[in-house]
Amino acid sequence: MSVHIDRFAGKRAVVTGAGQGIGLAVAHRLVAEGADVVLVDRADTVREAAAELKSHAVLADLETYDGARTALTEAAQLLGGVDVLVNNVGGAINFKPFTEFTATEIQAEITRSLMTTLWSCRAALPGMTAQGHGVIVNVSSAATRGIHRIPYSAAKGGINALTASLALEYAEAGIRVVATAPGGTDAPPRRVSRGTPSHDTERERAWFRAHIDQTVASSLLKRYGTLDEQAAAICFLASEEASYITGSVLPVAGGDLG
Ligand SMILES: NC(=O)c1ccc[n+]([C@@H]2O[C@H](COP(=O)([O-])OP(=O)(O)OC[C@H]3O[C@@H](n4cnc5c(N)ncnc54)[C@H](O)[C@@H]3O)[C@@H](O)[C@H]2O)c1
């Protein structure tokens, strides 16, 4: 990780889903660059992660508005306000053709990958508008154009829409709203599972493999990205270096535009 010295000095940042993966990598970089950071996650492994970073942990389930409101209130109290919110919670749960999804599974994907960000934006914006500034970076996905995770694709399309429209509605209040759209990203084995069922049959394994093949094939660079490549783009958008960028979704997917 190449660090920009003090790029976030004096900044108060909240990262959701920061217990592992991309969120944890973002928290690492923000701390290394001088921010005071609250790591929010519903898994209590986030306490360990925050302790390592000498930062704060808030345990919350962001799939409800109550959870998001409580988390953002607690974070604002710990930090004395919030300058940067990275809405990173999300992730596809099921990988199969659309017609194999049950109604309950479809709802679960939308709740995980769209509602968490919608609730967190709703909870964070009053504080940001009151202070007259703030940056929200949403983590979308290049899977807005992808196979075998259509409800997740739809959820991330929603993230792109709320990013553009919130940017329009809150620009005058001094708030930037932006997003990255990661492609497939290599990470260590997950300590906290997304709840993806085990693939017991050859048919299920083939459905899963097909989404990986599609992801690599759609990328011009023909590879997965790294956690650090994702964190770098998120932190750039969160920083003052991106002060003239709002409403944009930046694909970070080796040339896959989603
Ligand atoms: N990993 C990839 O290949 C990839 C590709 C494209 C987009 N993305 C997006 O990047 C983001 C991070 O992905 P990742 O693979 O690093 O995630 P991950 O699944 O490894 O980790 C997600 C974290 O969020 C937490 N979490 C999940 N639901 C929560 C909830 N309701 N409330 C609070 N915390 C919750 C989990 O406990 C976990 O610590 C997601 O939005 C995902 O859609 C990831």
The ligand as a Gaussian input file, in Angstrom:
#p B3LYP/6-31G(d) Opt

LIG

0 1
 N      -15.208000      -9.000000      -3.242000
 C      -15.518000      -8.778000      -4.512000
 O      -15.058000      -9.484000      -5.425000
 C      -16.464000      -7.626000      -4.856000
 C      -16.701000      -7.328000      -6.206000
 C      -17.563000      -6.272000      -6.523000
 C      -18.161000      -5.547000      -5.518000
 N      -17.914000      -5.867000      -4.226000
 C      -18.588000      -5.090000      -3.173000
 O      -17.626000      -4.625000      -2.241000
 C      -18.207000      -4.606000      -0.942000
 C      -17.337000      -5.406000       0.019000
 O      -17.189000      -6.710000      -0.478000
 P      -16.281000      -7.791000       0.274000
 O      -16.169000      -8.964000      -0.637000
 O      -15.051000      -7.137000       0.784000
 O      -17.270000      -8.154000       1.495000
 P      -17.227000      -9.369000       2.551000
 O      -18.423000     -10.206000       2.313000
 O      -15.887000     -10.029000       2.578000
 O      -17.376000      -8.563000       3.924000
 C      -18.536000      -7.820000       4.178000
 C      -18.514000      -7.347000       5.623000
 O      -19.774000      -6.699000       5.848000
 C      -20.359000      -7.189000       7.033000
 N      -21.810000      -7.139000       6.898000
 C      -22.584000      -7.871000       6.054000
 N      -23.866000      -7.565000       6.221000
 C      -23.914000      -6.599000       7.182000
 C      -24.959000      -5.871000       7.795000
 N      -26.232000      -6.087000       7.450000
 N      -24.658000      -4.949000       8.720000
 C      -23.369000      -4.742000       9.102000
 N      -22.332000      -5.400000       8.560000
 C      -22.601000      -6.319000       7.610000
 C      -19.856000      -8.613000       7.188000
 O      -19.909000      -9.034000       8.538000
 C      -18.431000      -8.493000       6.636000
 O      -17.496000      -8.158000       7.656000
 C      -19.623000      -5.143000      -1.097000
 O      -20.531000      -4.071000      -1.206000
 C      -19.561000      -5.934000      -2.385000
 O      -20.819000      -6.001000      -3.022000
 C      -17.075000      -6.893000      -3.868000

